[in-house]
Amino acid sequence: MFMTMLKDPVVWGSLLGIFIIVLMMAYYTYLFMHNSADEDK
């Protein structure tokens, strides 16, 4: 079951999409915190 999931390109496409979304969320959170910290100085 698990090996057939790993061989399915649709699963890899979904994982890649989820990874990109999480990466963008983390990046924008970092930018928001960085800009807020600069304004407080």
C-alpha positions in Angstrom: 0.0 0.0 0.0 2.7 2.5 1.0 5.1 1.5 -1.8 2.3 2.0 -4.4 1.7 5.4 -3.0 5.4 6.3 -3.3 5.3 5.2 -7.0 2.3 7.4 -7.8 3.3 10.7 -9.4 0.0 12.3 -8.2 1.1 11.8 -4.6 4.5 13.5 -5.3 2.7 16.4 -6.9 0.4 16.8 -3.9 3.4 16.6 -1.5 5.3 19.1 -3.6 2.3 21.5 -3.5 1.9 21.1 0.2 5.6 21.7 0.8 5.6 24.8 -1.3 2.6 26.2 0.5 4.2 25.6 3.9 7.5 27.1 2.7 5.7 30.3 1.5 3.7 30.5 4.8 7.0 30.3 6.8 8.7 32.9 4.5 5.8 35.4 4.8 5.6 34.9 8.5 9.4 35.6 8.7 9.0 38.7 6.6 6.1 40.0 8.7 8.0 39.5 12.0 11.2 41.0 10.5 9.3 44.1 9.3 7.5 44.5 12.6 10.8 44.3 14.5 12.3 47.0 12.3 9.4 49.4 12.9 9.7 49.0 16.7 13.3 50.3 16.7 
